[in-house]
Amino acid sequence: MSMKLKLFLSLMMAAMMMPVAAQSKFVTVKDGHFLKDGKPYYYVGTNFWYGAILGSEGQGGDRQRLCKELDLMKQMGIDNLRVLVGSDGERGVTTKVEPTLQVQPGVYNDTILAGLDFLLQEMGKRKMVAVLYLNNSWEWSGGYGFYLEHAGAGKQPRPNEDGYPAFMNAMSKYATCEKAHQLFYNYVRFILSRTNRYTGLAYKDDPAIMSWQIGNEPRAFSKEALPAFEKWLAEASALIRSLDPNHLISIGSEGAWGCENDWGCYERICGDQNIDYCNIHLWPYNWSWARKDHLIEDLPKAKENTKDYIDRHLEICARLKKPLVMEEFGYPRDDFQFALGTPTRGRDGFYEYVFSLVGDNAASGGYFAGCNFWGWGGLAKPRHPDQWQVGDDYTGDPAQEAQGLNSVFSGDKSTLRVIKREVDRMNKLRIKN
């Protein structure tokens, strides 16, 4: 064999092998759609914000339950979990997730870091992927308020104590607080430079991570703060990209609702070159589309508003040519009763409708790629229905909410059947396309 032929064959083999390895390792975006293992990736996932806490061997940890929950979800075909990296701030706050990861800026609870490592290891074993969000505009995991306090803005108000108007006014200062941003960026650098103690994989090299998300429902909280808000998101996404070129990046936005209903703002933040796909959330009860004492009667109105909200965001995604994920949606149990086993007719109806909109669009070649219902309660058995207390099982409902409000438990058979039908439908699209 001639030297020229040997060189040609070696170059051909390298050209064939390298792209495949690169494409098969991480979830990617091509022509407005997700690829996983080089194949189309459509999915029904869930919010499992407490996964890293369950993975801990410290307070709140329950690795046996974690593995059982992952197995239950995997059996249903759920392979996409949206997870909180960790909460911030002082302990003993009744509305905040416990235990916290970042007690003080740059001071970390190693048991939660170990829990995140363990979670990613176990997800990797099951070919599941995580969407990891790094911040939160709401008080239940610290986020904005934590960084503002440590940037010198003083003690920040809490909605349960001071009311939402006072809270939102205070949080509107985050967009313009450069010192708070720098504290957050330090946290981002720390997390994204981490190596998993169990797998030996650097986070940036771990295929069990689908994407980094700037935050949970980041908001400007005022129209005046929108320009600074957009600037901060652009800076944050650029930093994440510089630290990790392998994984996707998204915002974690509610959509236009999280942009003070400024649709132009939503299109601009999603159009940023470092943002790979778009997110929206849907909360009919929280957004006054459904009343707690008329949940069944108000379902048609909730559906109508839902379709309008989705359609307008799909139009933006079509212009941007980026995938869309419905990353949070929920509906309370009937009659606003949250005990295990209480009826879920309204929720089941809302889920079915959302799934139909997502699935129909995906099947027609649209920009919907998936959805994550809120949230997985699984095997939890809430002891204090009004509000979570230290020592209670973690549910899909954070500490400030009634336990069972939006959680889907393993005993919610009718809801699980609705979910399973859509899981099967979206998984078939992976093969069809």
C-alpha positions as CSV (number, residue, x, y, z in Angstrom):
1,M,0.0,0.0,0.0
2,S,1.4,3.4,-1.0
3,M,2.1,6.1,1.5
4,K,-0.5,8.3,-0.2
5,L,-3.2,5.7,0.2
6,K,-2.3,5.0,3.8
7,L,-2.4,8.7,4.6
8,F,-5.8,9.1,2.8
9,L,-7.3,6.1,4.7
10,S,-6.1,7.4,8.0
11,L,-7.5,10.8,7.4
12,M,-10.8,9.3,6.3
13,M,-11.0,7.3,9.5
14,A,-10.2,10.3,11.7
15,A,-12.8,12.3,9.9
16,M,-15.4,9.7,10.4
17,M,-14.6,9.0,14.0
18,M,-14.1,12.4,15.5
19,P,-17.5,14.0,14.6
20,V,-19.4,11.0,15.7
21,A,-17.7,10.9,19.1
22,A,-18.4,14.6,19.5
23,Q,-22.0,14.4,18.5
24,S,-22.9,11.4,20.4
25,K,-21.6,12.6,23.7
26,F,-23.7,15.6,24.4
27,V,-27.2,16.9,23.6
28,T,-26.9,19.3,20.7
29,V,-29.1,21.6,18.6
30,K,-29.3,21.4,14.8
31,D,-31.7,23.3,12.6
32,G,-33.9,24.2,15.5
33,H,-34.2,20.7,17.0
34,F,-32.4,18.7,19.7
35,L,-30.1,15.8,18.9
36,K,-29.1,13.1,21.4
37,D,-26.7,10.4,20.4
38,G,-26.9,11.8,16.9
39,K,-30.7,11.2,16.8
40,P,-33.7,13.5,17.2
41,Y,-34.5,14.1,20.8
42,Y,-38.1,14.8,21.9
43,Y,-39.1,14.3,25.5
44,V,-41.4,14.5,28.4
45,G,-39.4,15.2,31.5
46,T,-40.1,16.5,35.0
47,N,-38.9,19.0,37.6
48,F,-36.9,17.2,40.2
49,W,-35.4,20.2,41.9
50,Y,-34.4,18.4,45.1
51,G,-32.4,15.6,43.4
52,A,-29.0,16.9,44.6
53,I,-30.3,17.0,48.2
54,L,-31.6,13.4,48.1
55,G,-28.1,12.4,46.8
56,S,-26.4,13.8,49.9
57,E,-25.2,11.7,52.8
58,G,-25.9,14.7,55.1
59,Q,-29.1,16.3,56.2
60,G,-32.0,15.6,53.8
61,G,-30.1,12.9,52.0
62,D,-31.8,9.6,51.1
63,R,-29.8,7.8,48.4
64,Q,-32.1,4.8,48.6
65,R,-35.1,6.9,47.8
66,L,-33.2,8.8,45.1
67,C,-32.4,5.6,43.2
68,K,-35.9,4.3,43.5
69,E,-37.3,7.6,42.2
70,L,-34.9,7.5,39.2
71,D,-35.9,3.9,38.5
72,L,-39.6,4.8,38.6
73,M,-39.1,7.7,36.2
74,K,-36.9,5.6,33.9
75,Q,-39.5,2.8,33.8
76,M,-42.0,5.5,32.6
77,G,-39.6,6.6,29.9
78,I,-38.8,9.9,31.6
79,D,-35.1,10.7,31.0
80,N,-34.9,14.5,31.4
81,L,-34.8,16.1,34.8
82,R,-34.7,19.7,35.7
83,V,-32.7,20.1,38.9
84,L,-31.6,22.9,41.3
85,V,-27.8,23.0,41.7
86,G,-28.3,24.2,45.3
87,S,-29.9,26.8,47.5
88,D,-28.3,29.9,49.0
89,G,-28.2,31.6,52.4
90,E,-28.8,31.2,56.1
91,R,-30.5,28.2,57.6
92,G,-33.7,28.2,59.5
93,V,-35.8,30.3,57.1
94,T,-39.2,28.7,56.9
95,T,-39.8,29.4,53.3
96,K,-36.4,28.3,52.1
97,V,-35.1,25.0,50.8
98,E,-33.0,23.2,53.5
99,P,-30.1,22.4,53.7
100,T,-28.5,25.2,51.7
101,L,-25.5,24.7,49.4
102,Q,-23.9,28.2,49.6
103,V,-24.1,29.3,53.2
104,Q,-22.0,32.5,52.6
105,P,-20.6,33.7,49.3
106,G,-17.9,31.1,48.4
107,V,-18.6,28.9,51.4
108,Y,-20.1,25.6,50.3
109,N,-21.8,22.7,52.0
110,D,-19.8,19.7,50.7
111,T,-22.6,17.2,51.4
112,I,-24.8,18.9,48.8
113,L,-21.9,19.0,46.3
114,A,-21.5,15.3,46.9
115,G,-25.2,14.8,46.4
116,L,-25.1,16.5,43.0
117,D,-22.1,14.3,42.1
118,F,-24.0,11.2,43.1
119,L,-27.2,12.3,41.3
120,L,-25.3,12.8,38.0
121,Q,-23.5,9.5,38.4
122,E,-26.8,7.7,38.9
123,M,-28.5,9.6,36.0
124,G,-25.6,8.7,33.8
125,K,-26.0,5.0,34.6
126,R,-29.7,5.3,33.4
127,K,-28.9,7.3,30.3
128,M,-30.9,10.3,31.8
129,V,-29.9,13.9,31.4
130,A,-30.1,16.9,33.7
131,V,-30.9,20.5,33.1
132,L,-29.1,22.3,36.0
133,Y,-30.2,25.8,37.0
134,L,-27.8,28.0,38.8
135,N,-29.9,30.9,40.3
136,N,-33.4,31.8,41.3
137,S,-35.3,35.0,41.3
138,W,-37.6,33.6,44.1
139,E,-36.8,33.4,47.8
140,W,-37.3,29.7,48.2
141,S,-33.8,28.8,47.2
142,G,-32.0,32.2,47.9
143,G,-30.8,33.5,44.6
144,Y,-31.4,37.2,43.9
145,G,-32.0,38.1,47.6
146,F,-28.9,36.2,48.8
147,Y,-26.6,38.0,46.4
148,L,-28.2,41.4,47.1
149,E,-27.8,41.0,50.8
150,H,-24.1,40.1,50.5
151,A,-23.6,43.0,48.0
152,G,-24.5,45.4,50.7
153,A,-28.2,46.0,50.0
154,G,-29.2,45.0,53.5
155,K,-31.7,42.3,54.6
156,Q,-34.1,41.5,51.8
157,P,-37.8,41.2,52.3
158,R,-39.6,37.8,52.1
159,P,-43.1,37.5,50.5
160,N,-44.6,35.5,53.4
161,E,-43.5,38.2,55.9
162,D,-43.4,41.5,53.9
163,G,-45.8,40.8,51.0
164,Y,-45.0,40.3,47.3
165,P,-45.0,44.1,46.3
166,A,-42.2,44.8,48.8
167,F,-40.4,41.6,47.7
168,M,-40.6,42.4,44.0
169,N,-39.6,46.0,44.4
170,A,-36.4,44.8,46.3
171,M,-35.6,42.2,43.7
172,S,-35.8,44.7,40.9
173,K,-32.5,46.1,42.2
174,Y,-30.7,42.9,41.3
175,A,-30.5,43.7,37.5
176,T,-28.4,46.8,38.2
177,C,-26.3,45.5,41.1
178,E,-22.9,44.7,39.6
179,K,-21.5,43.5,42.9
180,A,-24.4,41.0,43.2
181,H,-23.6,39.8,39.7
182,Q,-20.0,39.2,40.5
183,L,-20.8,37.1,43.5
184,F,-23.1,35.0,41.3
185,Y,-20.4,34.7,38.6
186,N,-17.9,33.5,41.3
187,Y,-20.5,30.7,42.1
188,V,-20.9,29.9,38.4
189,R,-17.1,29.5,38.0
190,F,-16.9,27.3,41.0
191,I,-19.7,24.9,39.9
192,L,-18.7,24.7,36.3
193,S,-15.1,24.0,37.1
194,R,-16.1,21.1,39.3
195,T,-15.0,17.4,38.8
196,N,-17.4,14.7,39.9
197,R,-15.8,12.8,42.9
198,Y,-17.5,9.5,41.9
199,T,-17.1,9.4,38.1
200,G,-13.9,11.4,37.8
201,L,-15.5,13.4,35.0
202,A,-15.2,17.2,34.9
203,Y,-18.7,18.6,34.8
204,K,-18.0,20.2,31.4
205,D,-17.2,16.8,30.1
206,D,-20.2,14.9,31.6
207,P,-22.9,13.8,29.1
208,A,-25.4,13.3,32.0
209,I,-25.7,17.1,31.9
210,M,-27.9,18.4,29.0
211,S,-27.7,22.1,29.7
212,W,-26.8,24.8,32.1
213,Q,-29.6,27.2,32.9
214,I,-28.9,30.7,34.2
215,G,-31.7,30.6,36.7
216,N,-35.2,29.6,37.7
217,E,-37.6,32.2,36.3
218,P,-35.1,35.1,36.2
219,R,-37.1,38.3,36.1
220,A,-36.4,42.0,35.9
221,F,-39.3,42.7,38.3
222,S,-39.8,46.1,36.7
223,K,-40.0,47.6,33.2
224,E,-37.3,50.1,34.1
225,A,-34.9,47.3,34.9
226,L,-35.4,45.4,31.6
227,P,-32.3,46.9,29.8
228,A,-30.0,46.0,32.7
229,F,-31.7,42.6,33.0
230,E,-31.0,41.8,29.4
231,K,-27.4,42.9,29.8
232,W,-26.9,40.6,32.9
233,L,-28.4,37.6,31.1
234,A,-26.0,38.2,28.1
235,E,-23.0,38.4,30.5
236,A,-24.0,35.3,32.4
237,S,-24.5,33.2,29.2
238,A,-21.2,34.4,27.8
239,L,-19.4,33.4,31.0
240,I,-21.0,29.9,31.0
241,R,-20.0,29.4,27.4
242,S,-16.4,30.4,28.1
243,L,-16.2,27.9,30.9
244,D,-18.1,25.1,29.2
245,P,-18.2,25.0,25.4
246,N,-19.8,21.5,25.4
247,H,-23.2,21.9,27.0
248,L,-26.3,23.7,25.9
249,I,-27.3,27.0,27.6
250,S,-30.8,28.3,28.3
251,I,-32.3,31.0,30.5
252,G,-35.0,29.3,32.5
253,S,-37.5,32.0,31.6
254,E,-41.2,31.9,32.1
255,G,-41.6,33.6,28.7
256,A,-43.0,37.0,28.2
257,W,-44.6,36.8,31.7
258,G,-41.1,36.8,33.1
259,C,-40.2,39.8,30.9
260,E,-42.8,42.1,32.4
261,N,-45.0,41.1,29.3
262,D,-42.5,42.8,27.0
263,W,-42.4,40.4,24.1
264,G,-39.5,42.2,22.5
265,C,-37.4,41.6,25.6
266,Y,-38.2,37.8,25.4
267,E,-37.2,37.6,21.8
268,R,-34.0,39.5,22.4
269,I,-32.8,37.4,25.4
270,C,-33.6,34.2,23.6
271,G,-31.9,35.5,20.4
272,D,-28.6,35.9,22.2
273,Q,-25.9,33.9,20.4
274,N,-25.0,31.9,23.5
275,I,-28.6,30.8,24.2
276,D,-29.3,27.5,22.5
277,Y,-33.0,27.0,23.1
278,C,-36.0,28.8,24.5
279,N,-38.1,28.1,27.7
280,I,-41.6,29.0,28.8
281,H,-43.6,28.2,31.9
282,L,-47.4,27.9,32.4
283,W,-49.1,28.6,35.8
284,P,-52.9,29.1,35.3
285,Y,-53.7,29.4,39.0
286,N,-50.7,31.6,39.8
287,W,-51.5,33.8,36.9
288,S,-55.2,34.1,37.8
289,W,-56.4,32.1,34.8
290,A,-58.1,29.7,37.2
291,R,-59.6,30.3,40.7
292,K,-58.9,27.8,43.5
293,D,-62.7,27.4,44.2
294,H,-63.5,27.0,40.4
295,L,-60.7,24.8,39.1
296,I,-62.8,22.6,37.0
297,E,-65.1,25.4,35.8
298,D,-62.2,27.6,34.8
299,L,-60.3,24.9,32.9
300,P,-61.7,26.1,29.5
301,K,-60.4,29.6,30.2
302,A,-57.1,28.2,31.3
303,K,-56.8,26.2,28.1
304,E,-57.7,29.2,25.9
305,N,-55.0,31.4,27.5
306,T,-52.5,28.6,27.4
307,K,-52.9,28.1,23.7
308,D,-52.5,31.8,23.0
309,Y,-49.4,32.0,25.2
310,I,-47.8,29.0,23.6
311,D,-48.6,30.2,20.0
312,R,-47.1,33.6,20.5
313,H,-43.9,32.1,21.8
314,L,-43.7,29.5,19.0
315,E,-43.8,32.4,16.5
316,I,-40.7,33.9,18.2
317,C,-38.9,30.5,18.2
318,A,-39.7,30.1,14.5
319,R,-38.1,33.5,13.8
320,L,-35.1,32.6,15.9
321,K,-35.0,29.0,14.6
322,K,-34.5,27.6,18.1
323,P,-36.2,24.8,20.0
324,L,-38.8,25.5,22.6
325,V,-39.3,23.6,25.9
326,M,-42.3,23.9,28.1
327,E,-40.2,23.6,31.2
328,E,-42.7,24.1,34.0
329,F,-46.5,23.7,34.1
330,G,-48.9,22.7,36.8
331,Y,-52.4,22.7,38.0
332,P,-53.7,22.3,41.6
333,R,-55.7,19.3,42.7
334,D,-59.5,19.5,42.7
335,D,-61.1,21.6,45.3
336,F,-57.7,22.8,46.4
337,Q,-57.2,19.7,48.5
338,F,-53.7,18.4,48.7
339,A,-53.7,15.2,50.7
340,L,-52.5,12.0,49.0
341,G,-55.2,10.4,46.9
342,T,-57.3,13.5,46.5
343,P,-58.8,13.9,43.0
344,T,-56.9,15.3,40.0
345,R,-59.6,15.7,37.3
346,G,-58.6,19.4,36.6
347,R,-54.9,18.6,36.6
348,D,-55.4,15.6,34.3
349,G,-57.4,17.7,31.9
350,F,-54.8,20.5,31.9
351,Y,-51.9,18.1,31.4
352,E,-53.7,16.4,28.5
353,Y,-54.3,19.7,26.8
354,V,-50.7,20.9,27.3
355,F,-49.3,17.6,26.1
356,S,-51.6,17.7,23.0
357,L,-50.2,21.2,22.0
358,V,-46.6,20.2,22.6
359,G,-46.9,16.8,20.9
360,D,-48.9,18.0,17.9
361,N,-46.5,20.8,17.2
362,A,-43.5,18.4,17.5
363,A,-45.1,15.8,15.3
364,S,-45.7,18.4,12.6
365,G,-42.0,19.4,12.6
366,G,-42.5,22.6,14.7
367,Y,-40.1,24.0,17.3
368,F,-41.5,22.3,20.4
369,A,-38.9,19.8,21.6
370,G,-40.2,18.8,24.9
371,C,-41.8,19.6,28.2
372,N,-41.1,19.1,32.0
373,F,-44.1,18.9,34.2
374,W,-43.9,20.4,37.7
375,G,-43.2,18.5,39.7
376,W,-42.2,15.0,40.7
377,G,-43.3,14.1,44.2
378,G,-42.9,10.3,43.6
379,L,-42.7,8.3,46.8
380,A,-42.9,11.3,49.2
381,K,-45.5,11.2,52.0
382,P,-46.1,14.8,53.2
383,R,-46.5,15.2,56.9
384,H,-47.4,18.9,57.0
385,P,-49.7,19.7,54.1
386,D,-49.6,23.5,54.7
387,Q,-45.9,23.9,54.4
388,W,-42.7,21.8,54.4
389,Q,-40.8,21.5,57.6
390,V,-37.3,20.2,58.3
391,G,-37.3,16.4,58.4
392,D,-40.3,16.1,56.0
393,D,-40.0,14.3,52.7
394,Y,-39.2,16.5,49.8
395,T,-41.9,16.9,47.2
396,G,-42.3,18.8,43.9
397,D,-43.6,21.7,46.0
398,P,-40.8,23.9,47.4
399,A,-40.8,24.9,51.1
400,Q,-43.1,28.0,50.7
401,E,-45.9,26.1,49.1
402,A,-48.6,23.6,50.3
403,Q,-47.2,20.1,50.0
404,G,-49.1,18.4,47.2
405,L,-50.2,21.7,45.5
406,N,-48.5,20.8,42.2
407,S,-46.7,17.5,43.0
408,V,-47.3,14.3,41.1
409,F,-47.0,11.4,43.5
410,S,-46.5,7.7,42.6
411,G,-50.1,7.0,43.8
412,D,-51.6,9.6,41.3
413,K,-52.4,6.8,38.8
414,S,-54.7,8.8,36.5
415,T,-52.1,11.6,36.1
416,L,-49.3,9.1,35.6
417,R,-51.4,7.4,32.8
418,V,-51.8,10.8,31.1
419,I,-48.0,11.4,31.4
420,K,-47.1,7.9,30.1
421,R,-49.2,8.3,27.0
422,E,-47.4,11.5,26.1
423,V,-44.0,10.0,27.0
424,D,-44.6,7.2,24.6
425,R,-45.8,9.6,21.9
426,M,-42.7,11.8,22.2
427,N,-40.3,8.9,22.3
428,K,-41.8,7.5,19.1
429,L,-40.9,10.8,17.4
430,R,-37.3,10.1,18.2
431,I,-37.5,7.1,15.9
432,K,-39.9,8.6,13.3
433,N,-37.7,11.6,12.7
